[in-house]
Amino acid sequence: MQFSIIQYKNLYKRSRLDAEFYLPEYLLKESVIKSKRHKKLVEISESIINFGAYSLCNYIKFTDNKGVPYLNVGDIKHNYIDFSNVKYIKEELSSNILKKSLVKENQILITIAGTIGNVAVATNIPEHTNSNQAIANITLNKYISPFYISTFLNSKYGIFQTKRLIISSVQPNLLLTQVKEIDIVLLEYDFQLFIEQLVKSAHHLSTLSQQKYSAAEALLLSELGLEGWEPKHTLTFVRNYSDAKAAGRCDAEYFQPKYDEIIDKIKNYKNGKWDYLKNIVKYSKSIEPGSNEYKEEGIAFVRVSNLGKFEINDNNQKYISESFYLKNIKYQPKKGDILLSKDATPGIAYNLKETPKKMIVSGGILRLDVWDKNTIAPEVLTLVLNSLIVEKQMKRDIGGSVILHWRPDQIENIIIPLFDDKIQTEIKQKVEESFEMRDKSKKLLEIAKLGVEKAIEEDEDAATAWIDEELKKLNIDLKDTDMQ
């Protein structure tokens, strides 16, 4: 049994009487912070604001990948912003009606609803980027590194505070007044700049990773003669009754000529072959345990919302018990599998390049196992599944649905191009290099975070020495990765 004895005068603002707020582990971390030079976040900030009136949401209309980014909670990760699935709004809406939530360069963004406590610096962002009501925008005073502060907030000394300050267990959220009260340990400015260099270097590697991945996508589309291809919606066209009967569909969207263009390009690819996905992979379905099986901690239950083409994230992560996992261990993904979403946000594919941790994936995700990896490498197939050519086939199949659901029988009949050895090797190499850079980027962010924790628990010199050793192990020279 855990317990803490708190004097009345030490109660948080005389307003928190819940035992959870005074857990021994929280009090220990709090005492470490109080033993160092520290200030409230509001004391080192020019402003801490967010979206404003919720009624402004009525003005928001998303555009089709045109306009300016509109950041949601899911786009804010641990010390970086992920633009891969970002939504877009019109620039006039962002700059005028939603001007209060305009994101400025070097602001700190912290999530305050949904997935609470993810923090990143807005750096090298597109002009007029905006953020939603579940994100607080923090502008710091001069001579405080935002990259250091974001790293501190992502460390255990920041996370415990955001977790501790959450109000309401039904719809958890942080109020701006609470964000302002977060205690920040102010380490020496030179050390702050060292952490900033690590984080910027990680961001630079991430940018290079995205460029390498984009090069692989460009090569894929170029090979098929689809580079620069833009789908055109045709208002009128003719199809035979036999076509509708064979497809079992009579909706006009399914027979749009733009889909035929994609299929024709794949089938007429002169330097390779093509096949249906069902002849390339063996697929397995998974299960839905039901919310009654969810636990506060345990084995990860990976849902569609956790799946990305670059990683499996922990946004609103659900867990299952060890006993439930053992009973259903046949649903454990293995190294080499490709996870493909079929519900809610269908068409997201992720390749498990390493042996995954214990997990079970939801029924909205299929596990694909390539029959012959010489015919098509899993890395290449994953790129194809995430590409324009499969996206359009998927949209053709699910067109008109209110609840997005990509049926397995439709997925089986997706047409996949098969490249010759030379092109496949080149695509695979670019994808592998992209993920290697991304992995190094994530490790740099982890080193920065652990370095801050070590500096707080010991001192800046000890942390600097430890960071230097970790960089040597990874064969990383900051001069080669830093954008400066």
DRENFI-399559 format. One record per residue (C-alpha): x, y, z. Coordinates in steps of 0.25 Angstrom, whole numbers, plus 5000, padded with zeros to 4 digits. Layout:
# residues N
+------+------+------+
!   c1 !   c2 !   c3 !
+------+------+------+
!    X !    Y !    Z !
...
+------+------+------+
# end
This chain:
# residues 484
+------+------+------+
!   c1 !   c2 !   c3 !
+------+------+------+
! 5000 ! 5000 ! 5000 !
! 5005 ! 5014 ! 4997 !
! 5002 ! 5026 ! 5005 !
! 5006 ! 5041 ! 5007 !
! 5005 ! 5050 ! 5018 !
! 5002 ! 5064 ! 5014 !
! 5001 ! 5076 ! 5023 !
! 4989 ! 5085 ! 5020 !
! 4997 ! 5097 ! 5017 !
! 5004 ! 5089 ! 5006 !
! 4992 ! 5085 ! 4999 !
! 4992 ! 5089 ! 4984 !
! 4986 ! 5103 ! 4984 !
! 4976 ! 5097 ! 4995 !
! 4969 ! 5091 ! 4983 !
! 4974 ! 5077 ! 4981 !
! 4969 ! 5067 ! 4991 !
! 4970 ! 5055 ! 4983 !
! 4980 ! 5044 ! 4987 !
! 4985 ! 5042 ! 4973 !
! 4991 ! 5056 ! 4973 !
! 5000 ! 5053 ! 4984 !
! 5006 ! 5040 ! 4980 !
! 5019 ! 5037 ! 4986 !
! 5026 ! 5037 ! 4972 !
! 5020 ! 5050 ! 4969 !
! 5025 ! 5056 ! 4982 !
! 5039 ! 5051 ! 4980 !
! 5040 ! 5057 ! 4966 !
! 5034 ! 5070 ! 4971 !
! 5045 ! 5070 ! 4982 !
! 5056 ! 5068 ! 4972 !
! 5050 ! 5080 ! 4964 !
! 5049 ! 5089 ! 4976 !
! 5064 ! 5086 ! 4980 !
! 5068 ! 5092 ! 4966 !
! 5067 ! 5106 ! 4961 !
! 5053 ! 5107 ! 4955 !
! 5041 ! 5116 ! 4951 !
! 5027 ! 5114 ! 4947 !
! 5025 ! 5113 ! 4932 !
! 5017 ! 5126 ! 4932 !
! 5029 ! 5133 ! 4938 !
! 5038 ! 5130 ! 4926 !
! 5027 ! 5133 ! 4916 !
! 5022 ! 5145 ! 4908 !
! 5009 ! 5138 ! 4905 !
! 5001 ! 5125 ! 4907 !
! 4989 ! 5124 ! 4899 !
! 4980 ! 5115 ! 4891 !
! 4969 ! 5114 ! 4880 !
! 4959 ! 5123 ! 4887 !
! 4944 ! 5122 ! 4887 !
! 4939 ! 5108 ! 4883 !
! 4928 ! 5114 ! 4874 !
! 4940 ! 5117 ! 4864 !
! 4940 ! 5102 ! 4861 !
! 4927 ! 5105 ! 4853 !
! 4935 ! 5113 ! 4842 !
! 4945 ! 5101 ! 4840 !
! 4944 ! 5094 ! 4827 !
! 4956 ! 5085 ! 4823 !
! 4961 ! 5086 ! 4809 !
! 4967 ! 5074 ! 4800 !
! 4982 ! 5076 ! 4803 !
! 4982 ! 5090 ! 4799 !
! 4983 ! 5102 ! 4808 !
! 4991 ! 5103 ! 4821 !
! 4993 ! 5093 ! 4832 !
! 4983 ! 5092 ! 4843 !
! 4990 ! 5084 ! 4854 !
! 4982 ! 5074 ! 4863 !
! 4986 ! 5067 ! 4875 !
! 4991 ! 5055 ! 4867 !
! 5001 ! 5063 ! 4860 !
! 5008 ! 5067 ! 4872 !
! 5018 ! 5056 ! 4876 !
! 5029 ! 5056 ! 4886 !
! 5038 ! 5067 ! 4882 !
! 5034 ! 5068 ! 4868 !
! 5022 ! 5071 ! 4859 !
! 5017 ! 5061 ! 4849 !
! 5011 ! 5067 ! 4836 !
! 5009 ! 5053 ! 4829 !
! 4994 ! 5053 ! 4833 !
! 4992 ! 5068 ! 4835 !
! 4978 ! 5074 ! 4831 !
! 4978 ! 5087 ! 4823 !
! 4969 ! 5100 ! 4824 !
! 4968 ! 5112 ! 4815 !
! 4979 ! 5123 ! 4818 !
! 4969 ! 5134 ! 4820 !
! 4962 ! 5126 ! 4831 !
! 4975 ! 5123 ! 4838 !
! 4980 ! 5138 ! 4837 !
! 4967 ! 5145 ! 4840 !
! 4956 ! 5137 ! 4848 !
! 4966 ! 5128 ! 4855 !
! 4977 ! 5138 ! 4856 !
! 4978 ! 5135 ! 4871 !
! 4983 ! 5121 ! 4869 !
! 4993 ! 5124 ! 4858 !
! 5006 ! 5117 ! 4861 !
! 5018 ! 5125 ! 4861 !
! 5032 ! 5120 ! 4858 !
! 5039 ! 5115 ! 4871 !
! 5026 ! 5114 ! 4879 !
! 5024 ! 5102 ! 4888 !
! 5012 ! 5094 ! 4885 !
! 5006 ! 5086 ! 4897 !
! 4994 ! 5077 ! 4895 !
! 4984 ! 5079 ! 4906 !
! 4972 ! 5070 ! 4902 !
! 4971 ! 5056 ! 4897 !
! 4986 ! 5051 ! 4897 !
! 4991 ! 5061 ! 4908 !
! 5005 ! 5066 ! 4910 !
! 5011 ! 5064 ! 4896 !
! 5021 ! 5076 ! 4894 !
! 5028 ! 5081 ! 4881 !
! 5034 ! 5093 ! 4876 !
! 5029 ! 5099 ! 4863 !
! 5041 ! 5101 ! 4855 !
! 5042 ! 5102 ! 4840 !
! 5027 ! 5102 ! 4839 !
! 5019 ! 5106 ! 4827 !
! 5014 ! 5120 ! 4827 !
! 5000 ! 5122 ! 4833 !
! 5000 ! 5109 ! 4840 !
! 4989 ! 5108 ! 4851 !
! 4985 ! 5099 ! 4863 !
! 4973 ! 5094 ! 4869 !
! 4966 ! 5097 ! 4882 !
! 4973 ! 5085 ! 4889 !
! 4987 ! 5091 ! 4887 !
! 4993 ! 5102 ! 4895 !
! 5003 ! 5112 ! 4888 !
! 5014 ! 5117 ! 4897 !
! 5023 ! 5128 ! 4894 !
! 5036 ! 5129 ! 4903 !
! 5044 ! 5140 ! 4908 !
! 5057 ! 5143 ! 4901 !
! 5069 ! 5135 ! 4906 !
! 5061 ! 5123 ! 4909 !
! 5063 ! 5112 ! 4898 !
! 5049 ! 5106 ! 4894 !
! 5056 ! 5093 ! 4890 !
! 5061 ! 5091 ! 4904 !
! 5047 ! 5094 ! 4910 !
! 5040 ! 5085 ! 4900 !
! 5051 ! 5074 ! 4904 !
! 5049 ! 5077 ! 4919 !
! 5033 ! 5076 ! 4917 !
! 5035 ! 5063 ! 4910 !
! 5044 ! 5057 ! 4921 !
! 5039 ! 5050 ! 4933 !
! 5040 ! 5063 ! 4941 !
! 5030 ! 5070 ! 4931 !
! 5021 ! 5058 ! 4928 !
! 5018 ! 5055 ! 4943 !
! 5013 ! 5069 ! 4944 !
! 5004 ! 5069 ! 4932 !
! 4999 ! 5056 ! 4936 !
! 4997 ! 5060 ! 4951 !
! 4990 ! 5073 ! 4947 !
! 4979 ! 5067 ! 4938 !
! 4965 ! 5069 ! 4942 !
! 4953 ! 5061 ! 4940 !
! 4954 ! 5046 ! 4937 !
! 4942 ! 5046 ! 4927 !
! 4948 ! 5056 ! 4917 !
! 4962 ! 5058 ! 4922 !
! 4968 ! 5072 ! 4919 !
! 4978 ! 5083 ! 4924 !
! 4973 ! 5097 ! 4926 !
! 4983 ! 5108 ! 4922 !
! 4983 ! 5113 ! 4936 !
! 4989 ! 5099 ! 4940 !
! 4999 ! 5099 ! 4928 !
! 5004 ! 5113 ! 4934 !
! 5007 ! 5106 ! 4947 !
! 5016 ! 5096 ! 4942 !
! 5030 ! 5096 ! 4949 !
! 5042 ! 5097 ! 4940 !
! 5056 ! 5094 ! 4944 !
! 5065 ! 5105 ! 4938 !
! 5079 ! 5099 ! 4935 !
! 5091 ! 5107 ! 4930 !
! 5088 ! 5114 ! 4917 !
! 5100 ! 5107 ! 4910 !
! 5094 ! 5094 ! 4913 !
! 5081 ! 5098 ! 4908 !
! 5087 ! 5102 ! 4895 !
! 5094 ! 5088 ! 4895 !
! 5081 ! 5081 ! 4896 !
! 5075 ! 5091 ! 4885 !
! 5086 ! 5086 ! 4876 !
! 5082 ! 5071 ! 4879 !
! 5068 ! 5074 ! 4876 !
! 5070 ! 5082 ! 4863 !
! 5080 ! 5071 ! 4858 !
! 5069 ! 5061 ! 4860 !
! 5059 ! 5070 ! 4853 !
! 5069 ! 5071 ! 4841 !
! 5071 ! 5056 ! 4841 !
! 5056 ! 5055 ! 4840 !
! 5055 ! 5064 ! 4829 !
! 5066 ! 5057 ! 4821 !
! 5058 ! 5044 ! 4824 !
! 5045 ! 5050 ! 4818 !
! 5053 ! 5054 ! 4806 !
! 5059 ! 5040 ! 4804 !
! 5045 ! 5034 ! 4805 !
! 5039 ! 5044 ! 4795 !
! 5050 ! 5040 ! 4786 !
! 5046 ! 5026 ! 4787 !
! 5032 ! 5030 ! 4784 !
! 5036 ! 5038 ! 4772 !
! 5044 ! 5027 ! 4766 !
! 5032 ! 5017 ! 4768 !
! 5022 ! 5027 ! 4761 !
! 5032 ! 5031 ! 4750 !
! 5034 ! 5016 ! 4747 !
! 5019 ! 5015 ! 4744 !
! 5018 ! 5028 ! 4737 !
! 5010 ! 5034 ! 4748 !
! 5020 ! 5045 ! 4753 !
! 5012 ! 5058 ! 4753 !
! 4999 ! 5051 ! 4750 !
! 4987 ! 5058 ! 4755 !
! 4973 ! 5051 ! 4755 !
! 4962 ! 5058 ! 4747 !
! 4948 ! 5056 ! 4751 !
! 4939 ! 5054 ! 4739 !
! 4925 ! 5058 ! 4739 !
! 4920 ! 5049 ! 4728 !
! 4924 ! 5036 ! 4723 !
! 4918 ! 5023 ! 4718 !
! 4919 ! 5009 ! 4724 !
! 4913 ! 4996 ! 4719 !
! 4903 ! 4989 ! 4728 !
! 4912 ! 4977 ! 4728 !
! 4923 ! 4985 ! 4735 !
! 4913 ! 4989 ! 4746 !
! 4908 ! 4974 ! 4747 !
! 4922 ! 4969 ! 4748 !
! 4927 ! 4979 ! 4758 !
! 4914 ! 4978 ! 4766 !
! 4913 ! 4993 ! 4767 !
! 4905 ! 5003 ! 4760 !
! 4910 ! 5016 ! 4766 !
! 4916 ! 5026 ! 4756 !
! 4929 ! 5029 ! 4765 !
! 4933 ! 5014 ! 4764 !
! 4934 ! 5015 ! 4749 !
! 4941 ! 5029 ! 4748 !
! 4952 ! 5029 ! 4737 !
! 4962 ! 5034 ! 4746 !
! 4963 ! 5020 ! 4753 !
! 4964 ! 5013 ! 4739 !
! 4976 ! 5022 ! 4737 !
! 4983 ! 5016 ! 4749 !
! 4980 ! 5002 ! 4746 !
! 4984 ! 5003 ! 4731 !
! 4998 ! 5009 ! 4735 !
! 5000 ! 4997 ! 4745 !
! 4996 ! 4987 ! 4735 !
! 5004 ! 4993 ! 4723 !
! 5016 ! 4995 ! 4731 !
! 5027 ! 4991 ! 4721 !
! 5039 ! 4988 ! 4731 !
! 5031 ! 4979 ! 4740 !
! 5019 ! 4971 ! 4743 !
! 5007 ! 4972 ! 4752 !
! 4998 ! 4963 ! 4761 !
! 4986 ! 4964 ! 4770 !
! 4990 ! 4966 ! 4785 !
! 4984 ! 4952 ! 4789 !
! 4994 ! 4945 ! 4780 !
! 5006 ! 4953 ! 4787 !
! 5002 ! 4952 ! 4802 !
! 4995 ! 4943 ! 4812 !
! 4987 ! 4952 ! 4821 !
! 4981 ! 4949 ! 4835 !
! 4970 ! 4956 ! 4842 !
! 4971 ! 4960 ! 4857 !
! 4960 ! 4962 ! 4868 !
! 4953 ! 4973 ! 4876 !
! 4954 ! 4969 ! 4891 !
! 4943 ! 4979 ! 4895 !
! 4945 ! 4991 ! 4904 !
! 4943 ! 4982 ! 4916 !
! 4956 ! 4976 ! 4914 !
! 4964 ! 4989 ! 4914 !
! 4974 ! 4992 ! 4925 !
! 4981 ! 5004 ! 4930 !
! 4995 ! 4997 ! 4927 !
! 4999 ! 4983 ! 4921 !
! 5001 ! 4978 ! 4907 !
! 4998 ! 4988 ! 4896 !
! 4986 ! 4987 ! 4888 !
! 4989 ! 4994 ! 4875 !
! 4977 ! 5001 ! 4868 !
! 4976 ! 5008 ! 4855 !
! 4978 ! 5021 ! 4862 !
! 4992 ! 5016 ! 4866 !
! 4996 ! 5012 ! 4852 !
! 5005 ! 5021 ! 4843 !
! 5013 ! 5018 ! 4831 !
! 5026 ! 5022 ! 4839 !
! 5023 ! 5017 ! 4853 !
! 5013 ! 5011 ! 4863 !
! 5009 ! 5022 ! 4872 !
! 5004 ! 5022 ! 4886 !
! 4993 ! 5032 ! 4884 !
! 4982 ! 5028 ! 4894 !
! 4988 ! 5015 ! 4895 !
! 4979 ! 5004 ! 4900 !
! 4985 ! 4992 ! 4908 !
! 4980 ! 4977 ! 4910 !
! 4984 ! 4967 ! 4921 !
! 4995 ! 4957 ! 4920 !
! 4985 ! 4946 ! 4922 !
! 4976 ! 4951 ! 4910 !
! 4989 ! 4953 ! 4902 !
! 4993 ! 4938 ! 4904 !
! 4980 ! 4933 ! 4901 !
! 4980 ! 4941 ! 4888 !
! 4995 ! 4940 ! 4885 !
! 4993 ! 4935 ! 4871 !
! 4989 ! 4950 ! 4867 !
! 5003 ! 4955 ! 4871 !
! 5009 ! 4961 ! 4859 !
! 5023 ! 4956 ! 4855 !
! 5036 ! 4962 ! 4849 !
! 5034 ! 4965 ! 4834 !
! 5018 ! 4966 ! 4835 !
! 5012 ! 4978 ! 4828 !
! 5000 ! 4984 ! 4836 !
! 4989 ! 4990 ! 4827 !
! 4977 ! 4998 ! 4833 !
! 4964 ! 4994 ! 4826 !
! 4954 ! 5002 ! 4835 !
! 4952 ! 5017 ! 4840 !
! 4965 ! 5022 ! 4833 !
! 4967 ! 5011 ! 4823 !
! 4980 ! 5009 ! 4814 !
! 4991 ! 5012 ! 4824 !
! 5002 ! 5002 ! 4823 !
! 5014 ! 4999 ! 4833 !
! 5025 ! 4989 ! 4831 !
! 5030 ! 4983 ! 4844 !
! 5045 ! 4983 ! 4841 !
! 5049 ! 4978 ! 4854 !
! 5043 ! 4968 ! 4864 !
! 5031 ! 4975 ! 4870 !
! 5029 ! 4976 ! 4885 !
! 5017 ! 4968 ! 4891 !
! 5004 ! 4974 ! 4884 !
! 4991 ! 4970 ! 4878 !
! 4985 ! 4978 ! 4867 !
! 4970 ! 4982 ! 4866 !
! 4960 ! 4976 ! 4856 !
! 4962 ! 4988 ! 4847 !
! 4976 ! 4984 ! 4844 !
! 4980 ! 4973 ! 4835 !
! 4994 ! 4966 ! 4836 !
! 5000 ! 4963 ! 4822 !
! 5011 ! 4953 ! 4820 !
! 5018 ! 4953 ! 4807 !
! 5019 ! 4939 ! 4800 !
! 5032 ! 4942 ! 4792 !
! 5041 ! 4953 ! 4797 !
! 5049 ! 4952 ! 4784 !
! 5037 ! 4955 ! 4776 !
! 5034 ! 4968 ! 4784 !
! 5041 ! 4972 ! 4797 !
! 5032 ! 4976 ! 4809 !
! 5039 ! 4990 ! 4809 !
! 5035 ! 4992 ! 4794 !
! 5021 ! 4986 ! 4796 !
! 5018 ! 4995 ! 4808 !
! 5023 ! 5007 ! 4800 !
! 5013 ! 5003 ! 4788 !
! 5002 ! 5001 ! 4798 !
! 5004 ! 5015 ! 4804 !
! 5005 ! 5021 ! 4790 !
! 4996 ! 5028 ! 4781 !
! 4993 ! 5016 ! 4772 !
! 4987 ! 5008 ! 4784 !
! 4980 ! 5020 ! 4790 !
! 4972 ! 5023 ! 4778 !
! 4968 ! 5008 ! 4777 !
! 4964 ! 5008 ! 4791 !
! 4956 ! 5021 ! 4789 !
! 4949 ! 5015 ! 4777 !
! 4945 ! 5003 ! 4786 !
! 4940 ! 5010 ! 4798 !
! 4934 ! 5022 ! 4790 !
! 4920 ! 5027 ! 4796 !
! 4922 ! 5020 ! 4809 !
! 4917 ! 5027 ! 4821 !
! 4926 ! 5018 ! 4831 !
! 4939 ! 5016 ! 4824 !
! 4941 ! 5001 ! 4822 !
! 4951 ! 4994 ! 4812 !
! 4946 ! 4980 ! 4811 !
! 4956 ! 4969 ! 4811 !
! 4951 ! 4963 ! 4798 !
! 4953 ! 4977 ! 4792 !
! 4967 ! 4978 ! 4798 !
! 4970 ! 4964 ! 4792 !
! 4968 ! 4969 ! 4778 !
! 4976 ! 4982 ! 4778 !
! 4986 ! 4982 ! 4767 !
! 5001 ! 4983 ! 4770 !
! 5012 ! 4986 ! 4761 !
! 5024 ! 4977 ! 4761 !
! 5038 ! 4983 ! 4758 !
! 5050 ! 4977 ! 4752 !
! 5062 ! 4974 ! 4761 !
! 5069 ! 4987 ! 4758 !
! 5058 ! 4996 ! 4761 !
! 5053 ! 4989 ! 4773 !
! 5067 ! 4989 ! 4779 !
! 5068 ! 5004 ! 4777 !
! 5054 ! 5007 ! 4783 !
! 5057 ! 4997 ! 4795 !
! 5070 ! 5004 ! 4798 !
! 5064 ! 5018 ! 4798 !
! 5053 ! 5013 ! 4808 !
! 5063 ! 5007 ! 4817 !
! 5072 ! 5019 ! 4817 !
! 5060 ! 5027 ! 4820 !
! 5056 ! 5019 ! 4832 !
! 5071 ! 5018 ! 4837 !
! 5071 ! 5033 ! 4837 !
! 5057 ! 5034 ! 4844 !
! 5062 ! 5024 ! 4855 !
! 5075 ! 5032 ! 4857 !
! 5066 ! 5045 ! 4859 !
! 5057 ! 5038 ! 4869 !
! 5070 ! 5033 ! 4877 !
! 5075 ! 5047 ! 4877 !
! 5062 ! 5052 ! 4883 !
! 5063 ! 5041 ! 4894 !
! 5077 ! 5045 ! 4897 !
! 5073 ! 5059 ! 4898 !
! 5062 ! 5055 ! 4908 !
! 5070 ! 5046 ! 4916 !
! 5082 ! 5056 ! 4916 !
! 5072 ! 5067 ! 4922 !
! 5068 ! 5057 ! 4933 !
! 5083 ! 5053 ! 4936 !
! 5086 ! 5068 ! 4937 !
! 5075 ! 5070 ! 4947 !
! 5078 ! 5058 ! 4956 !
! 5093 ! 5060 ! 4955 !
! 5099 ! 5073 ! 4948 !
! 5101 ! 5078 ! 4934 !
! 5116 ! 5073 ! 4933 !
! 5112 ! 5059 ! 4936 !
! 5100 ! 5060 ! 4926 !
! 5109 ! 5066 ! 4915 !
! 5119 ! 5055 ! 4917 !
! 5108 ! 5044 ! 4916 !
! 5102 ! 5050 ! 4904 !
! 5116 ! 5051 ! 4897 !
! 5118 ! 5036 ! 4899 !
! 5104 ! 5032 ! 4894 !
! 5107 ! 5040 ! 4881 !
! 5120 ! 5032 ! 4879 !
! 5112 ! 5019 ! 4881 !
! 5103 ! 5023 ! 4870 !
! 5114 ! 5029 ! 4861 !
! 5107 ! 5042 ! 4861 !
! 5115 ! 5055 ! 4859 !
! 5106 ! 5067 ! 4862 !
! 5114 ! 5075 ! 4851 !
! 5109 ! 5066 ! 4841 !
! 5094 ! 5066 ! 4845 !
! 5092 ! 5080 ! 4850 !
! 5085 ! 5090 ! 4841 !
! 5093 ! 5102 ! 4846 !
+------+------+------+
# end
